[in-house]
Amino acid sequence: MHINLLKHRYRLVFGYIGNLFVFFPIILLLPLIYCFWNPELFLESLSFIVAAVISFLFGMLFKITMKVKPGSPITVQEGAIIVLFAWIFAIIFSAIPFIFGGYLNFTQAIFEATSGWTTTGLTLVDVSTILKTYLIWRSIMQFLGGAGFAIIMMSAILGPAGLGLYRAEGRMDNLVPNIRSSTRVIAGIYSSYALAGVLMYKFAGMDWFDSINHSLTALATGGFSTRLGSIGEFKSVTIEVITIVLMILGATGFGIHYTIWKRNFKAFWKNGEPKLMFLTLAFFTPLIMAGTLSKFYESSGTQFRHGLFQSVSAITGTGFSTVDFVPWNHFGLYLITLLMIFGGCMDSTSGGLKQYRLFALIKLLWMEIRMYFLPRDVVLKEEIWKGETKRYLDHIVVKEILLVFGLYFLTFAIGVGVISSYGHSLAFSAFEFASALSTVGLSTGITTPSAPLGFLWAQTFGMFVGRLEFLVVIFAVTKLLRDGKLFLEIRRNNKRR
């Protein structure tokens, strides 16, 4: 590759990053809208303006120096680099308000912003004392992060460039042939559910502030709450039922939602992910009731209420809770940890291994069992549906499953080791790191502002790679290293001439 071509490709990459962060201040300034109704909060919320100015100057620097022609196509590999840097810089700029507001130091602010954008929900702020503009900011981060940062990019990056970004962020659901149309469909579905959630919460007794925040974070399966006791503080069965519905909607893939919106119920029924998720909940909820909650509640109705809520919160990766996990026995923590690892549907707002991969693994195992009893020359084909798209189990699907599973459990083992090295029990360490890696947000209480730096950075790393599903990060870093090496080799050869 010629050195000028390599420079041109990276001018394109960083030019698009510049385009994005010229528009990013619009997002950073959204919390100030609340000040129209509460003007006394404006002076104490100026840190959002500071962050917006820094983001704008950063974006303009790249936009002016790189001069990207609108609509210039990028490859999936270049899209991976854009996605990686876009997430990193978005987290940094989103952390600035917490730092300048005096609420968190640098490490804590990066942790909080990462937890927001990755829709994890682990938090280091005291929601009872922090300004409401910051509470809204946390909810906005989770809502937009849940939709996929690629959605936000579409508003700044137009034309064929979108395809590389869309695929690079790990999305499979191309709902309609045009990428921009797909993002609009997803945004429309997502926003409609959020609005419905706000109205349902309001009718259930929440005030408008709590309704908006909890609808955004429930649908994003993020779990940031405006209350110290999370959803449990409202002590309302109706609110808990609404939250369960929103969490399940958020954990269902956009492609599956699209089949419902199009009334293509035949395709919807062929999708195995929702069935597997509900079967898993039906299996785990009674176990949690009998093995753990029966020790705290005599009524089977109360056991079911809390058992179902915690199970849904865990498998959808939301992180809302109605109980305190500290007194739970290890059996209950183990079951919740498994649910967090399983995760929700592919192309949804939830994390974890994803139901699509688990369903494919089950079908693959069943196919192998059937093959064992059939003649050698028989060829079996197992189909697996994703939204309206039918695929067959092949080596590509199997390879992707093995890669993600392998990387997940390798990272999980290392993360649990790091957490436990700070003196925490293996059960608490596994629970806490699974919560970060699967972007859930449930906690046993060991993730606090006073936690050691190594602990917080391990959790931050887990949230980040868990949200981007490892491969995007690996592909981006590998391409950067390869291109860096190539650049040095070309320069060295040119000097020799």
C-alpha positions in Angstrom: 0.0 0.0 0.0 1.3 3.5 -0.9 1.9 5.8 2.0 -0.3 8.5 0.5 -3.2 6.0 0.3 -2.7 5.0 3.9 -2.7 8.6 5.0 -5.8 9.3 2.9 -7.7 6.4 4.5 -6.8 7.6 8.0 -7.7 11.2 7.1 -11.1 9.7 6.2 -11.4 7.9 9.5 -10.5 10.8 11.7 -12.5 13.2 9.5 -15.6 11.2 10.2 -14.7 11.2 13.9 -14.4 15.0 13.7 -17.8 15.2 12.0 -19.4 13.2 14.8 -18.0 15.3 17.7 -19.0 18.6 16.0 -22.5 17.4 16.6 -21.9 15.7 19.9 -22.4 18.9 21.9 -26.1 18.8 21.0 -26.3 15.6 23.1 -24.2 17.2 25.9 -26.5 20.2 26.2 -29.7 18.2 26.4 -29.8 18.1 30.2 -29.9 21.9 30.3 -33.5 21.7 28.8 -34.5 20.8 32.4 -33.3 24.2 33.5 -36.2 25.9 31.7 -38.5 24.5 34.4 -35.8 24.9 37.1 -33.7 27.9 36.2 -32.0 27.9 39.6 -30.0 24.8 38.5 -28.5 26.5 35.4 -25.4 28.0 37.1 -24.6 24.7 38.8 -24.9 22.9 35.5 -22.4 25.0 33.5 -20.1 22.0 33.3 -22.2 20.6 30.5 -21.5 23.8 28.4 -17.8 23.3 29.1 -17.9 19.7 27.9 -19.9 20.8 24.8 -17.3 23.5 23.9 -14.4 21.0 24.3 -16.2 18.4 22.2 -16.9 21.0 19.5 -13.3 22.3 19.3 -12.1 18.7 19.2 -14.4 17.9 16.4 -13.7 21.1 14.4 -9.9 20.4 14.7 -10.3 17.1 12.9 -13.0 18.4 10.5 -10.9 21.3 9.3 -7.6 19.4 9.1 -8.9 16.2 7.5 -11.5 17.7 5.1 -13.6 14.6 4.4 -15.8 14.6 1.4 -19.4 13.8 2.6 -20.5 10.3 1.7 -17.0 8.9 1.2 -17.3 5.1 1.7 -15.4 3.3 4.5 -14.7 -0.4 5.0 -15.9 -2.5 7.9 -12.3 -2.5 9.2 -12.1 1.3 9.1 -15.6 1.4 10.7 -14.3 -0.6 13.6 -11.6 2.0 14.2 -14.2 4.8 14.1 -16.5 2.9 16.4 -13.7 2.3 18.9 -12.5 5.9 19.0 -16.0 7.3 18.9 -17.0 5.3 22.0 -13.7 6.3 23.8 -14.0 10.0 23.1 -17.8 10.0 23.8 -17.1 8.5 27.2 -14.3 11.0 27.9 -16.4 14.0 27.0 -19.4 12.6 28.9 -17.3 12.3 32.0 -16.3 16.0 31.9 -19.5 17.3 33.6 -19.1 15.0 36.6 -15.4 16.2 37.0 -16.1 19.9 36.6 -19.2 19.6 38.6 -17.1 18.3 41.5 -18.9 15.1 42.0 -16.3 12.5 40.8 -12.6 12.3 40.1 -11.3 11.3 36.7 -11.4 7.5 37.2 -14.8 7.6 38.8 -16.2 9.9 36.1 -14.9 7.6 33.3 -16.4 4.7 35.2 -19.8 6.5 35.4 -19.8 7.6 31.8 -18.8 4.1 30.6 -21.6 2.6 32.7 -24.0 5.1 31.1 -23.1 4.6 27.4 -22.7 0.8 27.8 -26.1 0.7 29.5 -24.6 -1.1 32.5 -26.0 0.9 35.4 -23.3 0.4 38.0 -23.0 3.8 39.7 -20.6 5.8 41.9 -22.8 8.9 42.5 -25.2 9.5 45.3 -28.5 10.0 43.5 -30.1 11.6 46.6 -27.7 14.6 46.5 -26.6 15.0 42.9 -28.3 17.7 40.8 -31.3 16.5 38.7 -29.6 17.7 35.5 -26.9 15.0 36.1 -29.5 12.4 36.8 -31.1 13.2 33.4 -27.6 13.1 31.8 -27.1 9.6 33.1 -30.5 8.5 31.6 -29.8 10.2 28.3 -26.4 8.3 28.0 -28.1 5.0 28.6 -31.0 5.7 26.2 -28.7 6.7 23.3 -26.2 4.0 24.2 -28.9 1.4 24.2 -30.0 2.3 20.7 -26.4 1.8 19.6 -24.0 4.6 19.1 -24.1 3.8 15.4 -27.6 5.2 15.3 -26.2 8.6 16.6 -23.4 8.4 14.0 -26.0 8.1 11.2 -27.1 11.7 11.9 -23.6 13.0 11.4 -22.3 10.5 8.8 -24.4 10.1 5.7 -24.3 8.0 2.6 -22.6 4.6 2.0 -20.3 5.2 5.0 -23.0 4.1 7.3 -22.7 0.4 6.3 -19.2 0.1 7.6 -20.2 1.6 10.9 -23.4 -0.3 11.3 -21.7 -3.7 10.9 -18.6 -2.7 12.8 -20.6 -2.1 15.9 -21.7 -5.7 15.8 -25.2 -5.3 14.5 -26.8 -8.0 12.3 -30.3 -6.4 11.9 -30.4 -4.6 8.6 -34.2 -4.2 8.7 -34.6 -2.7 5.3 -32.1 -2.6 2.4 -31.1 1.0 3.1 -28.9 1.4 6.2 -30.2 4.9 6.9 -33.8 3.7 6.7 -32.9 0.8 9.0 -31.6 3.3 11.6 -34.7 5.4 11.3 -37.0 2.3 11.8 -35.0 1.3 14.9 -35.1 4.9 16.3 -38.9 5.0 15.6 -39.6 1.7 17.4 -37.3 2.7 20.3 -38.7 6.2 20.8 -42.3 4.9 20.6 -41.7 2.4 23.4 -40.0 5.1 25.5 -42.9 7.5 25.2 -45.4 4.7 26.1 -43.2 3.9 29.1 -43.3 7.5 30.3 -47.1 7.6 30.1 -47.5 4.2 31.8 -45.2 5.2 34.7 -47.0 8.5 35.1 -50.4 6.7 35.3 -48.9 4.3 37.8 -48.1 7.1 40.2 -44.6 8.3 39.3 -44.0 12.0 38.8 -42.9 13.2 35.4 -39.2 13.4 36.3 -39.1 9.8 37.6 -41.3 8.6 34.7 -39.0 10.0 32.0 -35.8 8.8 33.7 -37.0 5.3 34.4 -38.6 4.8 31.0 -35.4 5.7 29.3 -33.2 3.5 31.4 -35.6 0.5 31.6 -36.0 0.4 27.8 -32.2 0.8 27.4 -31.8 -2.1 29.9 -29.5 0.3 31.6 -30.8 0.4 35.2 -29.8 3.9 36.3 -32.4 5.0 38.8 -33.3 8.3 40.5 -33.8 6.5 43.8 -31.3 4.9 46.2 -33.5 1.9 46.5 -34.0 1.6 42.7 -37.5 0.4 41.6 -38.0 -1.3 45.0 -38.3 2.1 46.7 -41.6 2.8 45.0 -43.2 -0.3 46.6 -45.6 -0.6 43.7 -46.6 -3.9 41.9 -47.9 -1.9 39.0 -44.6 0.0 38.5 -42.7 -3.3 38.8 -44.9 -4.9 36.1 -44.4 -1.9 33.8 -40.7 -2.1 34.4 -40.7 -5.8 33.5 -42.5 -5.1 30.3 -40.0 -2.4 29.3 -37.0 -4.5 30.2 -38.2 -7.4 28.1 -39.0 -5.0 25.2 -35.4 -3.6 25.5 -33.9 -7.0 25.6 -35.7 -8.1 22.4 -33.8 -7.6 19.1 -35.0 -4.8 16.9 -35.4 -7.3 14.0 -37.9 -9.2 16.1 -39.8 -6.0 17.0 -39.9 -5.2 13.3 -41.7 -8.5 12.5 -44.4 -7.5 15.0 -44.7 -4.0 13.7 -45.1 -5.4 10.2 -47.5 -8.0 11.5 -45.3 -10.7 10.1 -46.3 -13.1 12.9 -45.1 -16.2 10.9 -41.5 -14.9 10.9 -41.8 -13.8 14.6 -42.8 -17.3 15.7 -39.8 -18.8 13.9 -37.4 -16.7 16.0 -36.1 -18.9 18.8 -34.6 -16.1 21.0 -37.8 -14.9 22.7 -38.9 -18.5 23.4 -35.6 -19.4 24.9 -35.5 -16.3 27.1 -39.0 -17.0 28.5 -38.2 -20.7 29.0 -35.0 -19.7 30.9 -37.1 -17.3 33.1 -39.7 -20.0 33.7 -36.9 -22.3 34.9 -34.8 -20.0 37.0 -37.5 -18.0 38.8 -38.9 -21.0 40.8 -35.3 -22.0 41.7 -34.6 -18.5 43.1 -37.9 -18.5 44.9 -37.2 -21.9 46.6 -33.5 -21.7 47.1 -33.2 -18.1 48.3 -36.3 -16.0 48.6 -38.2 -18.5 50.7 -35.7 -17.7 53.5 -36.8 -14.0 53.5 -40.5 -14.1 52.5 -43.2 -16.5 53.7 -45.8 -15.6 51.0 -45.3 -17.5 47.7 -46.8 -14.5 45.9 -44.1 -12.1 47.3 -41.4 -14.7 46.5 -42.7 -14.8 42.9 -42.9 -11.1 42.6 -39.3 -10.5 43.7 -38.0 -13.6 42.0 -39.4 -12.8 38.6 -38.3 -9.1 38.8 -34.7 -10.0 39.7 -34.6 -12.7 37.1 -35.9 -10.4 34.3 -33.6 -7.6 35.4 -30.6 -10.0 35.3 -31.2 -11.7 31.9 -32.2 -8.5 30.2 -29.1 -6.8 31.5 -31.0 -3.9 33.1 -29.9 -3.9 36.7 -33.0 -2.5 38.4 -33.7 -4.3 41.7 -36.4 -4.6 44.4 -34.2 -6.4 46.9 -30.8 -6.2 48.6 -28.4 -8.8 47.3 -26.0 -8.6 50.2 -27.8 -11.1 52.5 -28.5 -13.6 49.6 -27.0 -17.0 49.8 -24.5 -18.2 47.3 -27.0 -20.3 45.4 -29.2 -17.3 44.6 -26.1 -15.2 43.6 -25.0 -18.1 41.4 -28.3 -18.2 39.6 -28.5 -14.5 39.0 -24.8 -14.6 37.8 -25.8 -17.2 35.2 -28.7 -15.1 34.0 -26.5 -12.1 33.6 -24.0 -14.2 31.6 -26.8 -15.5 29.3 -28.0 -12.0 28.4 -30.9 -10.9 26.1 -31.5 -11.1 22.4 -29.0 -10.2 19.7 -29.2 -6.6 18.3 -31.1 -5.5 21.5 -30.1 -3.1 24.2 -28.9 -5.9 26.5 -25.5 -7.5 26.9 -24.2 -11.0 27.8 -23.6 -14.0 25.5 -27.0 -13.3 23.9 -29.9 -15.7 23.4 -29.2 -16.0 19.6 -25.9 -17.7 20.3 -27.3 -19.9 23.1 -30.2 -21.0 20.8 -27.8 -21.7 18.0 -25.6 -23.7 20.3 -28.6 -25.8 21.5 -29.7 -26.4 17.9 -26.1 -27.4 17.0 -26.0 -29.9 19.8 -29.3 -31.3 18.8 -28.1 -31.6 15.2 -25.0 -33.5 16.3 -27.1 -35.9 18.4 -29.3 -36.6 15.4 -26.3 -37.0 13.1 -24.9 -39.7 15.5 -27.9 -41.9 14.8 -28.0 -41.3 11.0 -25.9 -42.8 8.2 -22.6 -41.0 7.5 -23.6 -39.7 4.1 -26.7 -37.9 5.4 -26.5 -34.1 5.3 -28.6 -32.2 7.9 -29.4 -28.5 7.7 -30.6 -26.6 10.7 -32.2 -23.2 10.1 -32.1 -20.3 12.6 -34.1 -17.1 12.2 -33.0 -13.6 13.0 -36.0 -11.2 12.5 -37.2 -11.8 9.0 -33.9 -13.4 7.9 -33.4 -17.2 7.7 -29.9 -18.5 8.2 -28.4 -22.0 8.4 -26.1 -23.2 11.0 -22.7 -23.3 9.3 -19.0 -22.9 10.2 -19.3 -19.1 10.1 -22.0 -19.1 12.8 -20.2 -21.7 14.9 -16.9 -19.8 14.6 -18.5 -16.6 15.8 -20.1 -18.4 18.7 -16.8 -20.0 19.8 -14.9 -16.7 19.5 -17.3 -14.7 21.5 -17.8 -17.5 24.2 -14.0 -18.0 24.4 -13.2 -14.3 24.7 -16.1 -13.7 27.2 -15.1 -16.5 29.6 -11.4 -15.6 29.3 -12.1 -12.0 30.2 -14.5 -13.1 32.9 -11.9 -15.4 34.5 -9.3 -12.6 34.5 -11.8 -10.0 35.8 -13.0 -12.2 38.6 -9.3 -12.8 39.6 -8.7 -9.0 39.7 -11.8 -8.3 41.8 -11.1 -11.2 44.2 -7.5 -10.0 44.6 -8.9 -7.0 46.6 -10.2 -9.4 49.3 -13.7 -10.0 48.0 -15.2 -13.5 48.1 -15.3 -15.5 44.9 -19.1 -15.4 44.8 -19.2 -11.6 45.1 -16.4 -11.2 42.6 -18.0 -13.4 40.0 -21.4 -11.6 40.5 -19.9 -8.1 40.3 -17.7 -8.7 37.2 -20.5 -10.6 35.4 -22.6 -7.6 36.1 -20.0 -5.3 34.4 -19.0 -7.6 31.5 -22.7 -8.4 30.7 -23.5 -4.7 31.1 -26.2 -5.4 33.8 -25.6 -3.2 36.8 -26.8 -5.4 39.7 -24.4 -5.1 42.6 -23.6 -6.8 45.9 -22.5 -3.4 47.2 -18.7 -3.7 46.6 -18.7 -1.3 43.6 -18.4 2.0 45.5 -16.6 5.4 45.1 -14.0 4.2 47.7 -13.1 1.1 45.7 -9.4 0.8 44.6 -8.4 2.2 41.3 -7.5 -1.2 39.9 -11.0 -2.5 40.8 -12.7 0.4 39.1 -10.6 0.2 35.9 -11.2 -3.5 35.7 -14.9 -3.0 35.9 -14.7 -0.1 33.4 -12.7 -2.3 30.9 -15.3 -5.1 31.4 -18.2 -2.8 30.6 -16.5 -1.4 27.5 -15.4 -4.7 25.9 -18.7 -6.4 27.0 -20.8 -3.7 25.2 -18.6 -3.8 22.0 -18.5 -7.6 22.2 -14.7 -8.0 22.1 -14.3 -8.5 18.4 -14.8 -4.8 17.4 -12.1 -3.8 19.9 -9.7 -6.5 18.7 -10.2 -5.8 15.0 -9.7 -2.1 15.5 -6.6 -2.4 17.6 -5.2 -5.1 15.3 -5.7 -2.9 12.2 -4.2 0.1 14.0 -1.1 -1.9 14.9 -0.8 -3.5 11.4 -1.2 -0.1 9.7 1.3 1.5 12.1 3.8 -1.2 11.3 3.1 -0.8 7.5 3.6 2.9 7.8 6.9 2.6 9.5 8.1 0.0 7.0 7.1 2.2 4.0 8.9 5.2 5.5 12.0 3.1 6.2 12.1 1.8 2.7 11.6 5.3 1.3 14.6 6.6 3.3 16.8 3.7 2.0 16.0 4.8 -1.6 
